[in-house]
């Protein structure tokens, strides 16, 4: 059984960096709410960026799958294929 995983890195200046591999549909909303709460509680500027360490075809498939139901994340909107 695969598990969903979020990785959170805390840099010396206090910056939080979170990355995730595939998150199941069952946990997607939970992950979104968790990350929004962390951003709110941490304060400061919050940004999202697309991972650049994935092969282009994997990234495109993930974006298409992710946005099937109209769910988007701001910066990801400009990357619709």
Buried (B, 14 or more C-beta within 10 A) or exposed (E): EEEBEBEEEEEEEEEBEBEBEEBEEEBBEEBEEBBEEBBEEEEEEEEEEEEEEEEEEEBBEBBEEBBEEEEBBEEBEEEEE
